[in-house]
Structure formats: C-alpha cells, structure tokens
Amino acid sequence: MIEVVRPTLLLNEAICKANIHRIAEKARKQKVRFRPHFKTHQSHEVGKWFRAEGATACTVSSIKMASYFAEDGWKDITVAFPLNALEIKEINRLTSVCTLNLLLESAEAVKQLSKHLTNSLQCFIEIDPGYHRTGLNPTDFSGIDKILEAVADNHLLTFKGFLCHAGQSYAVRSVPDILKVHTASMSLMKSLGDHYKNGYPNLVLSIGDTPTCSVAEDFDGIDEIRPGNLVFYDLQQVIIGSCTREQIAIAMACPMVAFNEERQEVFVHGGGVHFSKDFLKKEDGTIYYGEVVKLNSNRWELPSTSMYVKSLSQEHGVIHASVEEMRQLKIGDVIGVLPVHACLTAAAIGGYTTLSGRVIEMMGKV
C-alpha cells in the first residue's frame, strides 16, 4: 500500500478507464455524440483518458472550468449552467480560443449577454424535464420563442438546440424506475424537437445524467449525451441502480487516530471537509456517510465488513464497528472509505493518488 499520512483520495485507474470505455462504446453503438461532463473529475489527465476513447467535446459546470479545459486544448465546450452575464470578459476571451456553448433560460439573459459580446457564441435553451431545478417547461413555447427571437436579434449568437438534465433520476432506486425517467425525458425532448425542427433543422437534442446514460440502451432521436459521475461512480449510484460497487473507482484513505470500544466507534482523520456532508439511509433508517473497505498493496477489497461512517464533523470521521472488527485495528492503520457522492468528494479533496502512488492534479480552487 502507498504511504498515506492524511486523507487521500485513491483512484483505481483501471476501473476508471473501464467506466469511460463502457459509456464511450455505448455512445458509438447508439450513434450519439459523447460530450462527457467533466465537473466530477476536473482533471486534465482524466480528460485525456476521455480523448483516448474518442471524445472531442466536453461539458463543464462553470466558466472557470471551461477556461481550465480550454487550456488543455478542448475546442468545443458546453457550460451546463445558466448564463452568468457578469462573466462576460472571460466569456469573450474563451470565444476567441474555442467554440463555447452557453445555457439560456430567459430573453433577459440574452439581452444582458448581447450588450458586451464581441465574438460568435452558440447557445442551448435549457429545458426542465421534471427535475424542477432550472430550465423552461417543455410546453412553454411562448418563453422559448422569446429567447429564440432575442438570439436572432444578435448576429453573433447561434441557437444550437435544447438541453436537459433529468436529475430526478437521482431520486429513484431501481433500474425500471431509471428507465421510466429516461423514456419520459426522451419523449418530451423529441416532441420539442419536432415542434421546432422546421425552423431549425440542425437543432441538437442533448441529455445527460449518469443513471439514465448508465442503464438505458435506446437513445433514438437524441443527438448527444453528457454523463459525468460515471467516470468514478459512488455509493449513491449503487443505491439508485446505476452501477455496482465493483465499478466505483475512488476510495478515501483515512488514518485511524482513536477509538472507543464501549461505543463501538473508530475515529479517523477524514471529515466533512473531505467527504462533504452527503449521506444515505439504510433500510432501518440509519444514516451513513460512506462504507469501509480494506486497503491492501494495490487495490481495495469490497466490504466484507459491517463498518460504515456514522457521522462527520469538520476533520473527524466516526466509524461504527463491531467489537471484533475494532480489535483487528490499531491507531495508525489506514482505513478506506467508499464515498456517497464522488463529485463533491473529489471537489473537496482537490486531487487524486493512483494505487501506484502517482499524483493526478485537479483544477485549482483559486
């Protein structure tokens, strides 16, 4: 096992590359464009692994992230977050070095953008497929038409198509229910495309969430997919039905610092600032923040243990363990934990260490 002295996010490169290959192969088979979301890994090197599988375009969640990946040569980038017109200076800079696609959901946002835009820009209209976060109702033709009219008024803007994120798939707990979400969101997007295809024959229909992209096999009528979390997967995706534990590519290595046998608690260096505070619930209602795995020389072993992270404070992680399990541990041991939410865990820790000890950097936080 590599030397670990503080909370360290371990990356199983082989599992990660297998996850990338599997979805890239599905995209090729289904003849849809693969525009992976990079907000989960936020790494130039991991981005190159997608390039090796044929990806030529990517999705990001911020203008800052778009700049980071443009630096590494990505020339077609979609920012899947509503336009923030206050970032117009960086938007103008980016449009001079890459094809930038921004997300619009109001005519007012278009007007703000148009005031200071200096270069050509492509835009998607965000559609709400039932997640009820941001985006227009797919039957709000009046609102959509107002955006289209505002776009048409600026010769630097080009309408590219409709984009949605079926985030409601994260609330289901079975493959059949994932497929119901997929079928419903596909249907409304295709209906929307049919409504506007005469005026915009080249419009793109873009969907993207890890659960539906992981399990669905029918993408007929859709032009591109944008999954992100499946590069690593996590316990949340296992519970949803998107993947198996064997497909989780990251685990947090946490030094053991104390224990309390009476309360059956093991304390590790690894808290909310490392994992985030996302949690899951067992069938009996028990809350947990991660599952413990055994670390060995070149991999981790899936749970042959009942140990789980029961609570987190800023730097502390409290692990529930049986007395027998505790007696097999000692202060100074390193405990592995599968995270609940890979995206937030990766963003919190800020980098990866492969099982061979190689450090992979992420986008800086500043």
C-alpha positions, 0 to 999 in steps of 0.5 A, a space after each residue: 500500500 502507498 504511504 498515506 499520512 492524511 486523507 487521500 483520495 485513491 483512484 483505481 485507474 483501471 476501473 476508471 478507464 473501464 467506466 469511460 470505455 463502457 459509456 464511450 462504446 455505448 455512445 458509438 453503438 447508439 450513434 450519439 455524440 459523447 460530450 462527457 461532463 467533466 465537473 466530477 473529475 476536473 482533471 486534465 489527465 482524466 480528460 485525456 483518458 476521455 480523448 483516448 476513447 474518442 471524445 472531442 467535446 466536453 461539458 463543464 459546470 462553470 466558466 472557470 472550468 471551461 477556461 481550465 479545459 480550454 487550456 488543455 486544448 478542448 475546442 468545443 465546450 458546453 457550460 451546463 449552467 445558466 448564463 452568468 452575464 457578469 462573466 462576460 470578459 472571460 466569456 469573450 476571451 474563451 470565444 476567441 480560443 474555442 467554440 463555447 456553448 452557453 445555457 439560456 433560460 430567459 430573453 433577459 439573459 440574452 439581452 444582458 449577454 448581447 450588450 458586451 459580446 464581441 465574438 460568435 457564441 452558440 447557445 442551448 435553451 435549457 429545458 426542465 424535464 421534471 427535475 424542477 431545478 432550472 430550465 423552461 417547461 417543455 410546453 412553454 413555447 411562448 418563453 422559448 420563442 422569446 429567447 429564440 427571437 432575442 438570439 436572432 436579434 444578435 448576429 453573433 449568437 447561434 441557437 444550437 438546440 435544447 438541453 436537459 438534465 433529468 436529475 430526478 433520476 437521482 431520486 429513484 432506486 431501481 433500474 425500471 424506475 431509471 428507465 421510466 425517467 429516461 423514456 419520459 425525458 426522451 419523449 418530451 425532448 423529441 416532441 420539442 424537437 419536432 415542434 421546432 425542427 422546421 425552423 431549425 433543422 440542425 437543432 441538437 437534442 442533448 441529455 445527460 445524467 449518469 443513471 439514465 446514460 448508465 442503464 438505458 440502451 435506446 437513445 433514438 432521436 437524441 443527438 448527444 449525451 453528457 454523463 459525468 459521475 460515471 467516470 468514478 461512480 459512488 455509493 449513491 449510484 449503487 443505491 439508485 441502480 446505476 452501477 455496482 460497487 465493483 465499478 466505483 473507482 475512488 476510495 478515501 484513505 483515512 488514518 485511524 487516530 482513536 477509538 472507543 470500544 464501549 461505543 463501538 466507534 473508530 475515529 479517523 482523520 477524514 471529515 466533512 471537509 473531505 467527504 462533504 456532508 452527503 449521506 444515505 439511509 439504510 433500510 432501518 433508517 440509519 444514516 451513513 456517510 460512506 462504507 469501509 473497505 480494506 486497503 491492501 498493496 494495490 487495490 481495495 477489497 469490497 466490504 466484507 465488513 459491517 463498518 460504515 461512517 456514522 457521522 462527520 464533523 469538520 476533520 473527524 470521521 466516526 466509524 461504527 464497528 463491531 467489537 471484533 472488527 475494532 480489535 483487528 485495528 490499531 491507531 495508525 492503520 489506514 482505513 478506506 472509505 467508499 464515498 456517497 457522492 464522488 463529485 463533491 468528494 473529489 471537489 473537496 479533496 482537490 486531487 487524486 493518488 493512483 494505487 501506484 502512488 502517482 499524483 493526478 492534479 485537479 483544477 485549482 480552487 483559486 
